[in-house]
Amino acid sequence: MKELLTYIAQSLVDNPDEVNVTERATDEETVFEVRVADGDMGKIIGRQGRIVKEIRVLMRAVAQRQGKKVSVEIMD
């Protein structure tokens, strides 16, 4: 799932080399932290947060098929 999230984020931004996705597991869920270049923050969030909402929906759907829970956080 980390690879999928990395691929999606790199496809959206101007500086794909600066995309960094870290995975942090807790007892109940896995948290993915996405870091991008400062100039690409708006591209990953989208207008009114629409893009990041859809990324979260997609990642939850993939996780649900695997019987897991995930969340995606955009770090600045």
N, CA, C and O of each residue as an XYZ file, in Angstrom:
304
protein
N       0.807     -1.193      0.000
C       0.000      0.000      0.000
C       0.852      1.260      0.000
O       0.470      2.284     -0.567
N       2.003      1.174      0.639
C       2.906      2.322      0.661
C       3.351      2.681     -0.755
O       3.469      3.857     -1.100
N       3.597      1.655     -1.571
C       4.021      1.890     -2.945
C       2.926      2.571     -3.752
O       3.205      3.453     -4.563
N       1.679      2.162     -3.531
C       0.550      2.773     -4.228
C       0.422      4.248     -3.862
O       0.250      5.097     -4.737
N       0.505      4.547     -2.581
C       0.399      5.931     -2.124
C       1.550      6.774     -2.665
O       1.344      7.919     -3.068
N       2.748      6.221     -2.675
C       3.907      6.931     -3.225
C       3.704      7.218     -4.710
O       3.988      8.323     -5.173
N       3.220      6.243     -5.447
C       2.972      6.415     -6.879
C       1.940      7.514     -7.132
O       2.132      8.360     -8.005
N       0.851      7.501     -6.370
C      -0.198      8.515     -6.544
C       0.358      9.910     -6.259
O       0.138     10.842     -7.033
N       1.077     10.047     -5.147
C       1.621     11.352     -4.766
C       2.633     11.847     -5.796
O       2.620     13.023     -6.158
N       3.505     10.964     -6.269
C       4.506     11.374     -7.258
C       3.863     11.775     -8.573
O       4.399     12.622     -9.288
N       2.734     11.186     -8.903
C       2.045     11.520    -10.152
C       1.390     12.896    -10.094
O       1.156     13.510    -11.135
N       1.094     13.384     -8.902
C       0.382     14.653     -8.759
C       1.285     15.871     -8.669
O       0.852     16.976     -8.999
N       2.523     15.703     -8.233
C       3.376     16.849     -7.915
C       4.375     17.159     -9.039
O       4.591     16.354     -9.944
N       4.976     18.354     -8.949
C       5.997     18.765     -9.915
C       7.364     18.194     -9.576
O       8.182     17.978    -10.470
N       7.627     17.945     -8.286
C       8.916     17.419     -7.841
C       8.736     16.018     -7.255
O       8.717     15.864     -6.034
N       8.605     15.002     -8.100
C       8.336     13.656     -7.573
C       9.481     13.075     -6.742
O       9.260     12.168     -5.941
N      10.691     13.581     -6.922
C      11.819     13.064     -6.150
C      11.745     13.486     -4.685
O      12.383     12.868     -3.833
N      10.981     14.520     -4.385
C      10.893     15.015     -3.015
C       9.705     14.444     -2.240
O       9.437     14.868     -1.116
N       8.995     13.485     -2.834
C       7.889     12.838     -2.142
C       8.463     11.796     -1.189
O       9.278     10.959     -1.577
N       8.021     11.864      0.065
C       8.479     10.908      1.069
C       7.262     10.382      1.823
O       6.515     11.155      2.422
N       7.066      9.063      1.791
C       5.953      8.433      2.493
C       6.531      7.538      3.579
O       7.326      6.641      3.300
N       6.123      7.788      4.823
C       6.562      6.937      5.927
C       5.339      6.220      6.490
O       4.220      6.733      6.459
N       5.587      5.039      6.997
C       4.524      4.189      7.519
C       4.717      4.016      9.016
O       5.803      3.657      9.472
N       3.670      4.271      9.774
C       3.730      4.126     11.223
C       2.558      3.244     11.648
O       1.396      3.584     11.425
N       2.879      2.116     12.257
C       1.835      1.169     12.656
C       1.483      1.361     14.125
O       2.359      1.466     14.983
N       0.194      1.404     14.392
C      -0.294      1.404     15.767
C      -1.057      0.099     15.976
O      -1.111     -0.741     15.078
N      -1.641     -0.070     17.150
C      -2.373     -1.302     17.423
C      -3.590     -1.472     16.518
O      -3.902     -2.582     16.087
N      -4.267     -0.373     16.235
C      -5.521     -0.460     15.502
C      -5.403     -0.178     14.004
O      -6.162     -0.730     13.207
N      -4.456      0.676     13.621
C      -4.380      1.061     12.218
C      -2.950      1.414     11.818
O      -2.059      1.550     12.655
N      -2.769      1.554     10.520
C      -1.502      1.996      9.965
C      -1.673      3.433      9.487
O      -2.637      3.752      8.791
N      -0.740      4.294      9.862
C      -0.791      5.699      9.485
C       0.310      5.962      8.461
O       1.481      5.676      8.711
N      -0.070      6.505      7.317
C       0.890      6.889      6.298
C       1.071      8.394      6.359
O       0.098      9.143      6.271
N       2.311      8.842      6.508
C       2.623     10.264      6.534
C       3.271     10.640      5.213
O       4.293     10.068      4.834
N       2.683     11.597      4.511
C       3.164     12.023      3.204
C       3.802     13.394      3.346
O       3.191     14.326      3.870
N       5.028     13.505      2.878
C       5.739     14.794      2.854
C       6.098     15.105      1.404
O       6.605     14.255      0.671
N       5.820     16.355      1.012
C       6.142     16.813     -0.344
C       6.848     18.152     -0.241
O       6.913     18.748      0.834
N       7.378     18.624     -1.366
C       8.021     19.938     -1.408
C       6.983     21.010     -1.087
O       5.788     20.822     -1.315
N       7.456     22.136     -0.556
C       6.546     23.217     -0.154
C       5.663     23.691     -1.308
O       4.480     23.967     -1.107
N       6.217     23.788     -2.491
C       5.454     24.261     -3.640
C       4.423     23.272     -4.136
O       3.515     23.644     -4.881
N       4.546     22.023     -3.737
C       3.622     20.982     -4.191
C       2.511     20.683     -3.190
O       1.653     19.840     -3.451
N       2.518     21.360     -2.058
C       1.531     21.081     -1.018
C       0.102     21.289     -1.537
O      -0.787     20.489     -1.248
N      -0.110     22.353     -2.294
C      -1.443     22.624     -2.826
C      -1.901     21.590     -3.828
O      -3.098     21.322     -3.935
N      -0.985     21.010     -4.556
C      -1.345     20.013     -5.557
C      -1.780     18.705     -4.919
O      -2.642     18.007     -5.453
N      -1.199     18.377     -3.797
C      -1.548     17.123     -3.130
C      -2.834     17.284     -2.313
O      -3.565     16.314     -2.112
N      -3.114     18.513     -1.839
C      -4.326     18.747     -1.056
C      -5.516     19.035     -1.970
O      -6.605     18.503     -1.757
N      -5.311     19.872     -2.981
C      -6.387     20.201     -3.907
C      -7.289     21.287     -3.369
O      -7.184     21.689     -2.210
N      -8.173     21.753     -4.222
C      -9.129     22.792     -3.808
C     -10.073     22.222     -2.776
O     -10.687     21.175     -2.980
N     -10.178     22.923     -1.672
C     -11.038     22.547     -0.550
C     -10.744     21.121     -0.061
O     -11.609     20.470      0.524
N      -9.525     20.649     -0.303
C      -9.119     19.339      0.194
C      -9.672     18.166     -0.588
O      -9.659     17.039     -0.093
N     -10.153     18.402     -1.786
C     -10.799     17.341     -2.553
C      -9.845     16.214     -2.930
O     -10.211     15.042     -2.835
N      -8.637     16.544     -3.354
C      -7.703     15.512     -3.806
C      -7.276     14.629     -2.646
O      -7.261     13.405     -2.774
N      -6.929     15.230     -1.521
C      -6.499     14.427     -0.386
C      -7.655     13.580      0.154
O      -7.426     12.474      0.644
N      -8.877     14.076      0.073
C     -10.037     13.275      0.485
C     -10.159     12.031     -0.377
O     -10.403     10.939      0.136
N      -9.993     12.187     -1.669
C     -10.105     11.048     -2.581
C      -8.954     10.059     -2.398
O      -9.145      8.849     -2.525
N      -7.770     10.569     -2.104
C      -6.643      9.688     -1.811
C      -6.960      8.850     -0.581
O      -6.697      7.648     -0.558
N      -7.521      9.481      0.436
C      -7.883      8.759      1.664
C      -8.947      7.706      1.395
O      -8.866      6.595      1.920
N      -9.943      8.042      0.586
C     -10.998      7.080      0.245
C     -10.400      5.882     -0.480
O     -10.733      4.737     -0.175
N      -9.531      6.141     -1.424
C      -8.902      5.067     -2.186
C      -8.055      4.166     -1.290
O      -8.119      2.942     -1.403
N      -7.271      4.758     -0.414
C      -6.415      3.967      0.469
C      -7.242      3.150      1.462
O      -6.884      2.016      1.782
N      -8.344      3.719      1.949
C      -9.216      2.961      2.862
C      -9.860      1.783      2.146
O     -10.026      0.715      2.734
N     -10.225      1.971      0.878
C     -10.829      0.878      0.106
C      -9.840     -0.264     -0.096
O     -10.199     -1.434      0.037
N      -8.605      0.076     -0.416
C      -7.571     -0.945     -0.596
C      -7.320     -1.669      0.719
O      -7.190     -2.893      0.744
N      -7.251     -0.916      1.809
C      -6.993     -1.516      3.120
C      -8.142     -2.413      3.555
O      -7.922     -3.475      4.138
N      -9.349     -1.993      3.275
C     -10.507     -2.775      3.674
C     -10.515     -4.133      2.982
O     -10.911     -5.132      3.583
N     -10.089     -4.177      1.747
C     -10.021     -5.450      1.022
C      -9.004     -6.392      1.653
O      -9.109     -7.612      1.527
N      -8.022     -5.813      2.335
C      -6.993     -6.613      3.004
C      -7.307     -6.817      4.485
O      -6.526     -7.440      5.204
N      -8.440     -6.297      4.940
C      -8.835     -6.448      6.328
C      -8.048     -5.578      7.297
O      -7.853     -5.953      8.453
N      -7.593     -4.418      6.831
C      -6.803     -3.506      7.651
C      -7.474     -2.146      7.724
O      -8.436     -1.876      7.004
N      -6.959     -1.294      8.598
C      -7.407      0.094      8.691
C      -6.202      0.997      8.466
O      -5.129      0.766      9.022
N      -6.388      2.021      7.652
C      -5.292      2.968      7.392
C      -5.831      4.395      7.458
O      -7.031      4.638      7.335
N      -4.910      5.317      7.656
C      -5.195      6.726      7.523
C      -4.015      7.391      6.851
O      -2.880      6.926      6.954
N      -4.295      8.491      6.158
C      -3.275      9.222      5.418
C      -3.203     10.634      5.983
O      -4.216     11.327      6.079
N      -1.993     11.055      6.357
C      -1.783     12.405      6.865
C      -0.795     13.126      5.957
O       0.225     12.561      5.562
N      -1.100     14.359      5.633
C      -0.196     15.197      4.847
C       0.595     16.046      5.819
O       0.023     16.868      6.536
N       1.897     15.856      5.851
C       2.769     16.553      6.807
C       3.392     17.765      6.133
O       3.699     17.738      4.941
N       3.577     18.835      6.914
C       4.232     20.034      6.351
C       5.581     20.256      6.989
O       6.277     21.211      6.645
